Amino acid sequence: MGKKKVKQNNTTKIIQNENKKQNENENENENNLNNENENNLSFEKESFAVSFCKMLIEPGIHSLALKIFFGSSTFLIFVILFLTFKGIGNFHLYILLILTLILIILISWFISEVQKNK
């Protein structure tokens, strides 16, 4: 009877050790999943910036890029005109105004040519 108790104690210890190992493995798996979820959340935060940069880099004409270009060019023209009417403008601002207008005209011409060829 004493040998049976020793064998039962040994088997219960083995089972308990296996259960502990399984619990540790489950905890490690949960920790790994939590880390992956945190990594996915940080990627989702960057998704707009990444997609915006990809949109600017890929070939073709995108309406958002055109809106940004024409909006910033228009704002630059208004700033230059404001500075010239305030009397702060000098010769360099007039040249910058002319270069900005030429750039807008050339970009508009290029867009119209691309759309004609489609």
Secondary structure as the mmCIF struct_conf table of DSSP 4:
data_model
#
loop_
_struct_conf.conf_type_id
_struct_conf.id
_struct_conf.beg_label_comp_id
_struct_conf.beg_label_asym_id
_struct_conf.beg_label_seq_id
_struct_conf.end_label_comp_id
_struct_conf.end_label_asym_id
_struct_conf.end_label_seq_id
HELX_RH_AL_P HELX_RH_AL_P1 GLY A 2 ILE A 57
BEND BEND1 GLU A 58 GLY A 60
HELX_RH_AL_P HELX_RH_AL_P2 SER A 63 PHE A 85
TURN_TY1_P TURN_TY1_P1 LYS A 86 GLY A 87
HELX_RH_AL_P HELX_RH_AL_P3 PHE A 91 ASN A 117
#
